[in-house]
C-alpha cells in the first residue's frame, strides 16, 4: 500500500510538471508583451492569487538525511500594498495561506521496546516492535509574509517567511530505539501528532499571461512539536521544492 501511494504521488508530480512545462512552451509561443501584473500601478487593483502546488524534499541535518517529504495542496494570497522602493528590490507585500490536505513523510524504520520499571519490581519490556516508515497527515500554513519583486516582463522573484501547523496520523517523528534507554523508551518518551512548521524560502513566478503563472520555490522547513509531546525529536531542517500554477484576479 505504501509503495503504491509513493508511485501514485510520484506520477502526480511528474504529470503536474509536464503540464506546467507545456504551459510554459505555449506561453512562449503566444505571449510577446509584458505579462507581469506587478508592472502596473497595483494601488488601483491589488491582485488576488489562487493556485495549486506540489512540494517535495528531504531532511538535511543530524540523522534526518533519510527523511523524504511529498505534499500537494493549494495557495491563496492577496497583494496588500502598492509597489514600493527603488531599484531591483522594488516590489509589493503579499499575505498568503497554504493548505496541504495531502502530506506524507517517508522515514527510516527501526525497532524499539516499551519498558516500565515500577519501584520494587524488575524491568518489564515488550517485544521489539517496528516504528517509523510512512506518516500521513495534513498541514496548514496560515501565515505567509511574502515580498514580490516587480521583476522582468515575464518573471517576478519573491522571498517569504511563514509559519504553519502539521497533524500526522501517528506521533511524528519516531523516537527511541534499541538498546533500551529509560530516557528514550520509557513511558514518557512519546513525540506528538501536532507539530509546528516555521519556514522561509525564495521563489519565482513565470507569467505565461498577465493572469496566469508557473511558480517555483525552494523552502527551508523546520518541524517541531514545541514539546507538546514528552520528547521533541523534530526535524531541525528540511529542504523542500515546490512547483505550482496560479491564477491572478
C-alpha positions, 0 to 999 in steps of 0.5 A: 500500500505504501509503495503504491501511494509513493508511485501514485504521488510520484506520477502526480508530480511528474504529470503536474510538471509536464503540464506546467512545462507545456504551459510554459512552451505555449506561453512562449509561443503566444505571449510577446508583451509584458505579462507581469501584473506587478508592472502596473500601478497595483494601488488601483487593483491589488491582485488576488492569487489562487493556485495549486502546488506540489512540494517535495524534499528531504531532511538535511541535518543530524540523522534526518538525511533519510527523511523524504517529504511529498505534499500537494495542496493549494495557495491563496494570497492577496497583494496588500500594498502598492509597489514600493522602493527603488531599484531591483528590490522594488516590489509589493507585500503579499499575505498568503495561506497554504493548505496541504490536505495531502502530506506524507513523510517517508522515514527510516524504520527501526525497532524499539521496546516499551519498558516500565520499571515500577519501584520494587519490581524488575524491568518489564519490556515488550517485544521489539516492535517496528516504528517509523516508515510512512506518516500521513497527515495534513498541514496548514500554513496560515501565515505567509509574509511574502515580498514580490519583486516587480521583476522582468516582463515575464518573471517576478522573484519573491522571498517569504517567511511563514509559519504553519501547523502539521497533524500526522496520523501517528506521533511524528517523528519516531523516537527511541530505539534499541538498546533500551534507554529509560530516557528514550523508551520509557513511558514518557518518551512519546513525540506528538501528532501536532507539530509546528512548521516555521519556514522561509524560502525564495521563489519565482513566478513565470507569467505565461499571461498577465493572469496566469503563472508557473511558480517555483520555490525552494523552502527551508522547513523546520518541524517541531512539536514545541514539546507538546509531546514528552520528547521533541525529536523534530526535524531541525531542517528540511529542504523542500521544492515546490512547483505550482500554477496560479491564477491572478484576479 
